[in-house]
Amino acid sequence: MVSKPKLQCSLCNERLAEGEDIEEHLLNEHEPRELASEIAAEWEAEEFAGTE
């Protein structure tokens, strides 16, 4: 039987426990401003990729 690889939070690089939900981890372990900053940084990286 093939097992699924464990999820890893891209903000803190913590590996989630078996059955742990990424949404719950993000809500419980990270501040809203931290999440917003990460989303904005990812959007900017995609939006401005290759325009330099």
N, C-alpha and C positions, 0 to 999 in steps of 0.2 A: 504494500500500500504506500502511495506517495503522500508525504506530509507536506503541508503548506509551510513556506518559510515564515518565520515570525515577522510581524510588522515592526517597523522602526519609526519613531517620531522624527520628522525632518527638522524640528526645532531644537530638540535636546539630545537627539541621537540615542534615546533610551529605547531598548527593545521591549515591546509590550509582552506581557505575560500571555500564556495560552488562554484564548477566549476573551482577552481584554479588548475592549472596543476603542478604536482610535478617536472617535468623537468624544467619548467619555474622558479619555486621557487628556485631550486638548482642553476640554472644559474644566477639568479638575486640576490640571497641572500648569496651565499657562494663563497669563493675564490677557484680557481682551486687547490691550494695546500691543502686546507682543505678537498676538495673532494677526492683528491688522497690519503691523509693520512688515511681517513676513509675506503676507498676501500682496501688499503694495510693492515690495521689493521684487517678488516673482513677476508681477504684472509689468513693472518697468523693465526688467531684464528681457521679457518676451517682446514688449512693445518697441524697445529701442535696440534690439539685437541687430547688428549689422549696419547700423546707421552712423557709425563713427568713422 
